[in-house]
Amino acid sequence: MALSPSQRRYLRSLAHDLKPVILLGAKGATDAVVKELDLALSHHELVKVKLSGGDKDERQVQIDFLANGTQAESVQQIGHIVVLFRRNEDEPKLALPR
């Protein structure tokens, strides 16, 4: 599912006040983190994740691993924080603009 620019803008505005739900530690993105993120996305649809340290390329690898592991869409990344979105098909909580 590809998000349109207006949908990304809307989701960014919703994510502004959110606190990170998932905090990555020294081990980085693991399968256990993907399971927890999957549960959080099923419940919230829009989740902020604080990435572990490392350079930009290492953080991008973590984002790709998390997004691919949960079939989520990356909405935005600022520094060590990334916002991920995945629509809950059974019970949608957020109404996206067209």
N, C-alpha and C positions, 0 to 999 in steps of 0.2 A: 504494500500500500504506500503510494507516494503522496506526500503532503504537499499541498499547494503553498505558495508564499503567504497567502492570507491566513491559511490554517496554521502555519508555523508561527506567524506573528501573534495570532490569538493564543496559541499554546505557550509561547514565551511570556506573554503578559500574565497568564495564569500561573506559570511556574515561578514568577518573580518572588512571591512571598513564601514559597515552599522551603522547608528545611530539607537537607539531604536525608533520605531514608536509608540508603545503603552507603556504608563507609568502607572503602577498600583498605586493607592493612598491608603489611610488608609482603605478603604472598601475592598480592595483586588480585586479578580476576581469576577465580577458580570455578570448578563445576558447582561447588556448594554455594558460591555467590550467585551464580546464574539461577539456581533453584530458588533462592530467596528473592532475587529480583523478579523472577517469573511470578511468584506469589504476590509481590508488591504491585506489579503491573496489572495482574488480574483484579486486584482489589481497588487500586487507585487510578489506573490508566496512565497517569502522568507522574513520573518519579524523577527526583533529583538524586544523582549519585556523585559522591566525592571520591575521586580517583586517588590512588597512591602516588607517591613521588615518582620522579623520573622525568626524562626529557619529553618533548612533544611527540616524538615518534612512538615512544613506549606507551604514552597515554592514548594515542590513536589506536594502537594494537589492543589495549584494554577495552576501548569503546567498541571497536569492531567485534571483539570476542563477546562482549555483553549483548550487543545489538543482534548479532547473528544467533546467539544461543537462545534468545528470547523472542526472536522475530519482531523486535521493537524498532522504532524509527528514532534516530537521533534528531532532536529538535534544535538544540544549541549546545555549544561548549564554550565555556569561559574559564580559562585557566585549568584548575583541577576539578571543576564542576561540569557535569554533563547532565542534560535533561533528556529523558527517554519517554516515548509515548507508544502505547500499544492499545488499540481499541478492544474493549471487552465486547465480543460479539453477542454474548448472551444477555448481559445487562449493561448497556452503554451508560456511562455516567456523565460524559462530556459531550455537548452538542457542538460539533465543528461547523464553522461557516462554510459555505460552498465555494 
